[in-house]
């Protein structure tokens, strides 16, 4: 490269004829050209941003992998893991029709590595399938569950990048980092992102669709088809995402309108543009439908549908909806199963009250308990900023409307079983919370930093027991079982920890166990009897009860618990009593 050397007596510089003067390393920064200083600052900020994103995702990965390694199967996981193995080995759709295949295909990528043994001639329902895979086929249940969970962990981390990108597009890189921090420190996201379940992938695919539709306001051609793919991925993961499809279609049409409209068009042009916008919305839906069909064809190219159980009949408007949807028969039969679940009466538990049926305010109340206080404050502030700052109002529709519709639909459901039914809230509202930085005030930046730090501390303190988390206002994880039950606190995850506790602290003692979960106690070295099958006077020694079973205890079993002395707890989900 042509250059000349200039000696000033103290410093030496190299001049590039097509670039600025490049001072030697000893020269004061203040003597660098202003443009070079700006480029260096931008480069440093980019590297700091990359390091911050990497650090946040790394700590989340550590939290999820540690959780995945230490927890025994939750209630739903063996069903999904068993179904995934059937997908890979037998290409059959007969198990778990109430959920579409994509989430289980994600789990199947781990099963393909683990290669667990499953007898091809197995006959039984999906619950028996999961138990047979983990405990009756010669497989190591710890290894099988880790490989089932690992793909979901990877997807959860990748979805964090979508959270970051969406918030960065709205309020810049610092906002993206703040949103990612809220996402990666969310106890609910960490808890369910480390399980072989469907809730985090479904919520993340909806967020991805909303982000791509929002980006289509400027470039509809590349982003609307991608939005259709993400919408289809959500539908192919959980049927509970169906209510958001009309919202995403309307947003897609609006984005196309915004991208193509011009000032003062003729009425005829308005009509033509409206027609094209409607076609864009329909196009997103058609792509989504194709994705759903593709996931079923991946499992079984011949779409042979045989059910392992009874498929209920659905009447009325729900029946018409099932019949009219242009989706595979297996999908529509899964919808029939889901509607049957909604027609059933389930037990709920909220703030110490056991009840039958459902409460419309259950999910908001459960979110209030299980969301870090700093996160709640930032959610409220972010929503307020989005609807009050003019430049963010249009974006607010894309960020706030999808989770609002999904929450309204979930609140009308019959199953008050956990905030996992509203896991899209911490995913979407992490983006909304970052919009507080749009105020561009020092106090706003300081407030966000303090509250994010508060969230991080609260989350790290519960490590690695994320599932039973509740915030400090409600007593923390140790008190969650007093207010909530089921997947909020006790989903069968601590059977392995219980085995370790009994072996270390109570060797040789008689154990009576009431365990809520799909694990097999004997597989983890626990020898126990069921106290509900004998007279109370015969129950002596250790009485070990899952906290959800305590919440639902009635009659003789409740009196047995009340007359016992609590001496220990395991994982904030199992209580150990002593009976003399």
N, C-alpha and C positions, 0 to 999 in steps of 0.2 A: 504494500500500500504506500503510495507516495506520501512523504512526510518530511518535515524538517525539524531540527532540534533547535530550541532557543534557550540560551542560558542567561538567566537574570541574576546570577550570583547566589541566590538562595534556593530557587525552585526550578525544576525542569518540566516543561510541558510538551506534549505531542499534539500537533495540529493536523487534523484530518481535513483535506480540502472539501469534503462533502459533509462535514459535521462540525460541532462546536469545539472550542478548545477544551481539551481534557486535562485538568490539572493533575500534577503528580500527587501521590497519596499523602504527602505531608502538607498540602495546601489547605488553608482554612476553608470550611464549607461556604462561608459567606462570600468568597470570591468566585464561586461557581456561577455560571450563567443561570438566570432565573428559570428558564425552561428546563435546563438539566436538573436543577434542584427539584422542580415539580415532578419530573419523571422519576427521579430517585425516590421521592416521597410516595408516589403512587405505587412503585414497585415494592417498597417496604410494606406499605399497607396491604398490598395483595398477599405478600408472604405471611404477614401477621394473620390475615383473614384465613388463609389456607391452614395455618397452624391451629388457629382457634377451632375451625370446623373439624379438623382431624382429631384434636384433643377431645372435643365434645362427643364425637362419634366413638372414639376409642373408649372413653369412660362408660358410655352406654353399652358398648360391646362387652366390656369386662363385667358390668352389672348383669347383663342378660345371660352371658355364658355361665357365670358363677351360679346364677339362679337355676338355669337349665340343668346344670350338673348336679345340684344338690336336691332338687325336688323330685318326688315320685309322681306318677301320672295323676293328673287331675281327672275329673269325672268324664269329660268329653274326649280327652286326647286318645285313649286307646281305640275308640271308634274311628277317629280320623286316621290314626296310624294303620289300623287294620284295613280300612277301606283303601288307603293309599297302596298298601301291599297288594291287595286284590287288583287294583288298577294296573299295577306294573306286571304282575305275574299272570293274571287271568283275563285282563281286559274286559272286566265285567262291571256293569253299572248297578248291580242288584242291591248293594249296601248303601246306607245313608243317603237315600234319595232326597231327604228334606234339605240338603245342601248341595249346590251345584259342584262340579268337579274341580274348578281351578285351584281353590285353596288346598285341596287334598293332592292335586298334582304337584303343587309346590312342595308339600310334605314328602311326596313320592320321590323327589330328587334326592332327599336324604336316605330314603329307604333303598334306593337303587345302590347307594354306597354301602349301607349296612348289610344289605342282602339277607334279611332274616328269613328263617325257614317258616313256611306255612303250608300245611298239607293241602293239596289241591282239592281233595274230596271233602273238606270241612263243610258241615251243615249246621247252621245255627243262626240266630239273629245277630245284629251288629254289636250288641253288648258282649255276647258270647264270643264273637269274632275277636274283639280287642283283647279280652282276657285270654283266649286261646293263643293269640300271637305272643303276648308278653310272658305268660306264665306256664303254658302247657305245651310249647313247641320246642323246648330246649334252647330258647334264645335268652340272652342277657337283657333283662328289662331296662337296666340303666343305659346300656349301649344303644338299644333300639330307640329309647325315648330321646336320647341326646341327638341322634341323627335325624329323628323326626322333627325336632325343634330347631335344629341349626338352619335349615332353609328359611324358616319364618324369621329368625333373628337377622339373617342377611337382608330379607325384604324390609324388615322394620328399619334397619340402618339406611337402606337406599331411599326409603320414603322420607327419612330425615332430610335428605338432600332436596326433596321436593318442597318440604316446609321451608327450608332455607331459601330456595330459589324464588318461591312465591313472595315471601316477605321482602327479600332483596329487591324484587321488581317493584314493590310498592313503596318502600321507604329506605332503600339503600342497603349497603353491606352490613352496617352495624345492626340494622333492624333484622336482617337475615340471621345474623349470629344470635341475636336475642331470641328470635323465634325458635331457632334450632336448640338453644339452651333449654327453653321451656319444654320442648318436645323430648329432648334426651333425658331430662331430669323428671319427667312426669312419672310418678310411681305406677299409675295405671298402664301407661304405654310400655314401660319396662316390664311390668308384671306379665302382661298378656303378649307382649312381643317376644317373650322368652318361652312361650308355650306353643305346642303344635296345635293351634286353634286358628280360627278364621277371622277374628274380630279386627285385629290390626291390619291385615292385608285389605280387608273390605273397606275400612275407613280410609286407608291410604290411597286406594284406587279412586275413591270418590274425590278426595282432595286433588289428586293428579288430574282428574277430568275437569274439575272446576278451574284449576290453574291453566290448563291448556285452552279451555274455552275463553278464559280471560285474556290470554295472550292472542287469541284469534281476533281481537278487536282491531289489531293492526295488520296481521297477516293470516287471514282465514284459511287460505289454501293449505299450508302445511299443518296448522294446528287443529283445525276441526276434525280431520280424519284421525289424528292422534287422540283427540278428546273422545271420539267414538270408541277407539280401542280401550282407553282407560275406563270408560263407562261400561263397556262390555266386560272388562275384567272384574269390575265391581259386581255386576249382575251374575257373573259366572263364579263368584266366590260366596256371596250370601244373598238370599232372596229378600232380606230386609232392606236392601238398597233400592228396591223397585220404586218406592215413592219419590226418590230423587231424580228419576229419569225425566219426567216432564219438566222439572226445574232446569236440568242441564240442557234439554232441548230448547226451551225458551231462551236461556242465556246464550246458546249457540246462535239462534236466530238473531238475537239482539247484537251479538258481537259482529255477525256478518253485516248487519245493517250499519253499525258504526263504522266498519271498515270501508264500506262502499258508498255511503251517502255523500252527497255534495251539497253545497249551499244553494238553496232555492231551486230544487228540481221541479220539473213540470209534473202535474198530477199523474200523467201517464207513467212518468219515470218512477214516481213514488209507488205506484201499483206494481210495476215490474220489479222494483227493488224489494218490496214486501214479499212478492212471490218467491224471489230468489232466497230471501232470508228464511222463509218457511221451508224451502227445499233444503237449505243447509241444515236446519233443525232436524228434518226427517232423515237427512243423510247421516247425521250423528247417530240417530236411533238405529238405522239400518246397519251401520258398521258394528254397533253394539250387539245387535241380534246375530250377526255373522260370527262375532267372537264367541258368543254363548254356544252356538252350534258347533264351532270348531273345538271347544273344550270337550264336548261330549264325543265328538268324532275322534279326538286324540285317544280317549279311553277305549272306545269301541267303534271302529270305522263302520261296522254294520248296524250300530245303534240297537242292539238286541236288548230289550227292556224286560227284565223279570224282577219282580219285587220279592224281597225276603220277608215281607210282612204285608198286612192288610193296607190297602190304599183307600182312605175314606172318600165318600161322595160329598161334593160341595154344591150347595144350591144357591139361588138368588144371584145378587150382583157379583159375589165372589165366584160363583160357578161360571157366570158369563165371562168374567175376566180371565179365568183359567182357560176357557175354551177358545177365546179370541186371540190370546197371545201367540204370535208366530214363533214359538219356541219348541224345542224337542219335547216329546211326550214324557220323557223322564223328568224334565224340568217341571212340567205342569203337574205331574203326579207328586213331585216334591212340594209344590205349592199347596196341593190338597192336604198333604201331611201337616204342613205348617198351619194351615187354617184349622185343622183338627186340634192342634196344640192350643191355638188361640181360643177355641171353644171350651177347652178344659178349665177346671178350677184348680188353681195352684195356691200354695201357702206362701205368704210373705212375712217378713219380719223387719220392722222399722222402729227405731228408738225404743226397743224393749217390748214392742207389741207384736204378738203373733196373730195373724189374721188370714182369712181365706178370701180369695179373689185378688183384686189389684187396686192400687191407689194411683190416681192420675198424677199425684205429686211425688211419687216414689223416686223416680230418676233424678229430678232436681234436688231432692233432699239427700239422696245418696251421693250425688256429685258434690254437694256442699260439705259432706263429711269427708270424702276421699280425695279431694283436691287440695294441694298445698295452699295455705292462706295467701302467700305472695302471688301465686298463680291466679287465684280468684280475683284479687285486686287488679292485676294486669288485664285479665279478661274483661272486667267491667270497664276499666279505663280505655282499653283498646276499642271496644264496641262504641263507647261514647265518642272517641276521637273519629272513628270511621264515619259515623253518621253526622258529625258536626263540622268536620273539615271539608270544604267544598271539593278539593281535588281527589278526595278519597271516597266520596259518596257513591260514585258509580262502581268503584271496586268493592264497596261494602256489600252490594248485592251478590257478588260472586263468592265472597268470603263468609257471609252471615246467613244467606238464604238457604243453601243446601243443608247445613247442620240444623237450622231451625225447623225445616220440614221433616228431616229425619228424627229429630227429637220429638216433635209433635206426634209423628206416627208411632214412635216407640212408647210414648206416654199412654197411648190408647191400648197398648198390648196387655195381655193377661198374665205375663210372667215377670214378676218383681224379683228377679234373681241376681241382679248385679249391674254395676255401671258399665260392664262390658257391652251392654246393649246400647250404650251411648258413648262408645269410645271415640266416635268422630268428634266429640266436643273438644277434648284436649288437642286433637290433631288440627282442627280448623282454627280454634281460638288461640293457638300459639301464634298463628299468622296475624290474627286480629290484634293480639296484645302488643306485637312489635310496632303497630301503627302509632302507639303513644309517642314514638320518636319523631313522628311527623310534625310535632309541635315545635321542634328545633329550639328548645329552651334548655338551658343548662340544668335546671331543676328536673326537667323531664328525663334527661339522660341519666342524671344521678338517681332519680327515683326508680327507673327501670333497672339500673345496675344493682341497687340495693335489694329490690324485690326479687330479681333473678337469683342473687346470692342467697336470699332467704329460702327460695325454692330449692336451690342446690343443697343447702345444709339440711333442710328437712328431708330431702330425698336420700341423701347419703347416710343420714342417721338410721334409716330403716333398712339399709343394705344388710343381708340379701333377702330380707323378708318383705318383698314389695306387695304381694297379693293382699295381706291384711292391713295395708297402710290406711291410716286416717290422720287428719291434720291435728295440730296441737290444740286447737279449740275444742276438739272432741276427745282428747285424752291420748292421742297417738295410737300406734298399731296395737298396743296391749289392750286397748279398750274398744277396739272396733267391734268385737263380738257382742258387746252390750247394745249395739245400735243396728247392726246389719248382720246378714248371714250369707250362706251359699258362696258364690264366686267372689263376693266382696271380701271374704276373710278365710273361709274354710271350704276348699274345693278338693280336698283329698291330697294336697301337695306335701304333707309333712309325715307321711308314714315312715319314710326312711329315717327322718330325724327322731321320731318316736322310738324306733328300734334301737338307735344309738343311745338314747336317753335311758331306756329300760336296761340295756346291757351295762351302762356305766354306773348308774345310780341305784338301780333296784334289781340286782342280779338274783335270780332264784325265787323272786316273789310271785305269788299268784296274780295273774292279770285277767281282768274282765274288761272287755273292749266293745264299745259301740262306735264304729268308724264310718264316717260319711265319705265315700270315695269309691273308685273303681279298682284300687290296688288290692292285692291279696296279701294280708299280713304275714302269712307263713312264708311267703317268698322272700321276706326281709328279716326272717328270723324271729318273728313275734308269735309266741304261742299264747293264745287267749281264748276265753269263753265269752258267750253272749249273756249278760246279766238279765236280759229280758225274758230268757227262756227258763229261769229257775225262780224259786221263791226268794223274796228279798232277804230273808234271814240266812240264806246260804251264801250270800255275796260278801266275802271277806277278802282283804288284801287291797290291791290297787284297782280302782275303777277308772278307766281311761275313756273319755268321751269327746268326740268331735264337738266343737262349739256350736255348729249348726244343729246338731242333734240335741244339745242342751236347750237351744232356743225353741225347738219344736217338742220338747219333752212334755208328756201329759200323763195323768193318772199315776199308776204304780211306779213307772220309770221316773217321773218327776219327783215323787216322794223319795225314791232311792237316792237321787242326786242331792236333794235338800238335806238328807240325813247323813251325807258324807262330808268329809273335810278336804277342801281343795289344798293340795300341797305343792303343786308344780304345774307348769304349762309348757307346751312345746310349739314353737313357731308362731305363737299368738293365735293358734287355730285348734289346739287340742288341750284339754284340761285333765290333769291327773288328780284324782281324789284318793283318799285312804278310807277304807272301811274296816272297822275293828270288829 
